[in-house]
Amino acid sequence: MDFRSYARFVPATYTAALTPPASTWWPWRGRTVHIARTEAPAADVRVMVIHGGGGYSGALWPAAAVAAGEGVDVLAPDLPLYGDTVDPRPSRVRYDDWVDLLCDLVNVERAEDPRPLVLLGASMGGMLAYEVAARTGQVAAVVATCLLDMADPDARAAATRFAWMGRPAPAILGAVEPVLGRVRVPIRWLADMSNMSTDPDLSQLCASDPRGGGASVPLGFLASWMTYRHTAPEGYGGAPVTLVAPAADRWTPPELSIDFLQRISGPTELVMLDNCGHYPIEEPGLTQLRDAMQRVLNRVRAVRP
């Protein structure tokens, strides 16, 4: 499977201009990280796409390319356990590794290319984008479809397949991590992949893709995610944050992300994507996503030295 498998779910008005990504590779702490790219040397802004659990660059590429628009330099890394990134010790991957990898990648990209960098985070990639912006100070803007903080019991309940599993998850996973932390289980056992999209065929594709929702993750990764303490929104000092919340998300209710957004110190914006599910490809929400992204990019261009 590649991005074309997902592109068939995107409205045909957009797919004709869809640019295929090129595969590049970046060594990081013994891993070989796959990064999908479309390079646009003449572009005055860049976009980094960050996937969440069950996603990877190919799965997000069609929707992300629509959002970014034409003539924008785009890169999308595959985080360890997903996509084509090679990790010699997958059972030891933890959520902290994802945060560290993205921070290092942002710093490397900014050191090599001075153009402003916007982060577009999908699903749990939204909180990753937020955290990377807070930690690096190298990001011009954050756009996120979700802002689910696992410190919130309601967010944990929404993120897991069964609500009763989510609320006590930190205590349960913390107890089993020392013994079973390296045991890998299919992510679809624990996450409600059936609600990835309002289109059941797209949800099934996401859940069965061996590089995405069909992959297995170590219990230790889930424990580290559920117990990770993100930068407190009241003390956030990073780039402006725009929440593009799918209004028809049956997996992670937008109200949870909105609550977090309203606590962020600094500039924020809320855009509801009408008729969109967790994977936002429905109209008119997809056009609203594209329009919101263009507004963010234009604001970044306006303040560029």
Buried (B, 14 or more C-beta within 10 A) or exposed (E): BBBEBBBEBBEEEBBEEBBEBEEEEBEBEEBEBBBBBBEBEEBBBBBBBBBBBBBBBBBBBBBBBBBBBEEBBBBBBBBBBBBBBBBEEBBBBBBEBBBBBBBBBBBEBBEEBEBBBBBBBBBBBBBBBBBBBBBBEBBBBBBBBBBBBBBBBBBBBBBBBEBEBBBEBBEBBBEEBEEBBBBBEBBBEBBBBBBBBBBEEBBBBBBEBEBBBBBBBBBBBBBBBBBBEBBEBEEBEBBBBBBBBBBBBBBBBBEBBBBBBEBBEEEBBBBBBBBBBBBBBBBEBBBBBBBBBBBBBEBBEEEEE
